[in-house]
């Protein structure tokens, strides 16, 4: 396995649902449209619901401050359905395949 050193600023955001799942599910189409637009803009790399269905996880390119401003426009956040945790980090080591995607 080859190792890449992408030296890329990335941000992991953790959403935690604070409203009943019925309200979350009602907002889900808007949330997915929002994610699709962020992917098209090159901001979000991947997203998914936590296995426990207690929230979601998104991986972004960029600095924590810039990403937080974007993440706060997610319908889950604007509608008060979820809280947001922002974890900025620099990708220092990656598989060659992931490193190529981040280049």
Secondary structure, 3 states (H helix, E strand, C coil): CCEECCCEEEEEEEEEECCCHHHHHHHHHHHHHHHHHHHHCCCEEEEEECCCCCEEEEEEECCHHHHHHHHCCCHHHHCCCEEEEEEEEEECCEEHHHHHHHC
